Amino acid sequence: MLIRREIPADAAAVRAVVASAFAPASASSSAAASSAPAAGASAPDSAPAPASAPASASGDSSAASAPAPAPASASDSDSASAAAPDSDSDSDSAAGAGAGGDRRGGADGTGEPVEARLVDELRASGASLPGLSLVALDEEGAVVGHVMCSRGRVGATPVVALGPLAVRPDRQLRGVGSALVHAVVGAADALDEPLVALLGAPRYYRRFGFRPATAFGVAAPVEAWGDHFQVRALTAYGDVRGQFAYPKPFDGL
């Protein structure tokens, strides 16, 4: 598996991965997808975007997700929307979990997961961080995982918002989501970012050094998210405190 920065030519493949990672579970789903909890339950390796609930960060359903919009991950499934499942597996998602627990992201009026639209809107708005939006490629060069990072703020200080994180269902539970989270945290540190914030399952994200944001004096957009809203302080962190805000595209989730 190879992890590299997302490039414009990846857009269609990334959208397909995110859509599949956050698609509602059903009896006809693939084995990988059906093994994850249905909406409302925890889903590994993907993290939906923020919404009213935490999101997971990886399509592996074990990542982090943002405010009500969508979780950080979809499942390990390896997707990341803000809220990820409380699981020790690599299947937490970052975009599909909410404050009350991990879940897949919702669908828009077309039936497509909102996370798929969100990644496009973050790019189009200029809120995405190209150096911190990564793809995971399989042995044949196909995109099997993706993590989107965008420009959030704590008060007036620019910080990194992680999510959605998604992993293609047939590649979940194989560590793809974990590899993406490790890579993006390392890259953010190298770029002198002060911290990375996400909405996800504490039990999953703890392994990457994430802790409840309240421990750092950072307030979640939605108080009810509690310890699911987490922060990873980096080398350049310098007592950054205040209210966290996601970029505007999250407001439409």
N, C-alpha and C positions, 0 to 999 in steps of 0.2 A: 504494500500500500504506500502511496506517495501523497504527501500533503503539500499544497502550494497555494499561492494567492489566487483568488478568483480573477478571471479575465473576462472581458465582454463576451467572448465566444462561448463562455460557460452558461450564460443566462438561461437559455431554454432548458438545458440539462438540470440546472440548479432548481428551476421552478418545478420540474417534474419530480425531482427527489423530494422537495419540500411538500408538494401536494400529496405524494404517496405516503410520506412519513406521517402526515397529520390527517390523512383520510380517516373517516369514522370506521371503527372496526366493525366487521360483519361476518356472517357465517361463511361468506364466499371469499373472505380475505385470505391472503397467503398464510402459510403456517407461521411465518415470523410475525406477521401482524396480528394474527388471531391469538397468539400466545400472550399478547399484551392486553391489559385491562381495557374495557370499553370506555367511552367518554365518561368522565366523571370519576374514573378510577385512575390509578397511576399507570403511566406508560413510560417505559425506559427508553433511553437513547434519543429523545427528541425534546426540544424545548420551544414551546410556542412563544409568541410575542406577548408582551404585557397586555393585560386587559383588566377585568375586575379581579382577576385571580392571577396567581403566579404562573409563569410559563417555564417550559423547559428549554434547554438550549440545544438539544440535538435532535435530529430526526430520529436519533436512537432513543428518543423518548427519555433521555435522562439528562437533559440539559437544563438550561435556565430559561425562564420566560419572563416577560415583562408585565406591566400592569394589565388590567382587565383585558386589553387587546388580545394577547396571546401568550402562552407559556414559552419558555426558552427552548425547550426541546420536545421532540415528539416521542422518542423512545430509543432504547439501545436495540432496540430500535434506534438509538443514537440520534435523536433529533433534539433540538433544544429550543424550547420556547421558554418562558420563564420558570414555570413550575415543573419540577421533575419528580418522578416517583421516589418514594423512600425505599430505595432498593440498593443492595450492595452490588448489583450487577451493572454491567456497562450499558444498561438499557435505559437509562434515564433520558428524558427529553427535556429540551430547554424551552420549547415554545408552547407546549400544551398543558402545563399544569397550572392550577390556580391556587389561590390562597388556602382554599379549603382542602387541598389535596391535589394529586397529579391527575391531569386529564388531557385528552387531546384537544386541539384548538377547535373553534367553531367553524361553521361554513358561512360564506357570504350568500347573497341572493342567487348566485349561479350554482350553489352546491359545492363550490371549490373551497378548500380550507383557507381561512383568512390569512394564514401565514404565507401562502403562496403569493398573494397579492402584496402583502407587506414587504417582502424582500424587494419586489420591483419598485414600490413606492419609496423605500428608503434610498435606493440607488438614484431614482429620478429626482428626489428632493435634495440630494447632495448630503444627506445625513449619514449615509453609510461611510465606513472607514475602509477604503480599498486595501490598505496594508494589513487590515485585521479581519478581512472577510476571506475565509479559506475554503478550499474544496479538498476532499479526499478522493483519490483515484484508485481504481483497482488495477490488477495486473495488465489489463488491456487498455487502460487509459480512460475508462468510463467513470463519470462522477457518481460516487456512491454515498457521499456525505458532504455536508455544508454547514458552516457556521457564519452567521452574519453579526458583525459588530457595528454599532452606530454611535454617534456623538451624543452622550447624555451629559447632564450637568448636576453638580452638587452645589447649590447656590449659584455663584458665578464661575465656579471652577469646572473646566471641561474634563469629563471622565469617559470611560468606555462602558457602553450598555451592550451586554452580550445576549443575543437571541434574535430570531429563532436559530436553533441548532437542529439539524435534521439528518437522519441516516435512512437510506433506502431500506424498506422492510426486510428484504432478503439478506441484508448485510448487518442487521441489528444484532446486538448481543455478541459482537465479535471485537469490541474495543474501538470501533471507529469513532464513536462519540467522545470517548475518553482521549483518544489521540488528538482530536480536533481541539478539545478544551485545553489540554496541555500545551499544544502548539500556539494557540491564540493568547494564552496567558504569558507564555515566554516572549512572544512577539510584542505584546503590549508593554512588557517590562523593558525590552530593548529600545522601545520608542519613547521611553521616559513618561509613560502615562502613569498617573498617580494611583488609580484603582480601576478594577473591573466590577461592575454590578450586574446582578441577575436575579431572576425570580425562579426558584427551583427547590427541589427536595434537599433539605439540609444534610440528610444522611448520605446522599450521593455526592454533593458538591464539596463536602468536607475534605474529601481525599485530594482535592485540588487546592486546598488552602482557603476556601471560602468560609466566612463566618457571618453570623447575623449582623446586618448593617447597623443595628442599634449599638453594637459594641464599639463602633467607630463614630458614633454620633451622626449617622446618616439616616434620615427619615425616609421611609418608603412612600411612594405616591399614594398608596392605599394602606392605611394603618392596619387593616384586618389581615394583611399579608403576613404580619408577624415575622417569625424567624425564617420564613420562606424567602424573604427578600434579603439577599446576601451580598457581601462585598469581599473582594480579594485585594488586600492592600499590596502595592508593588514598591519597588525600591525608591521611586520618586515620591511616595506618599509623604505628605507633610501636614498631618492634622487637618485633613479636609473634612469639614462638618457642614451639615445643613440639610435642606430638602432636596431629594433627588428628583430629577425630571427626565422623562424619556423624550426623544425627538418627536416632532409633530405627527408624523405618519402613524404613530401608535394611538393617537387620539381617535382615529377612525375605526379602531378595532372593536 
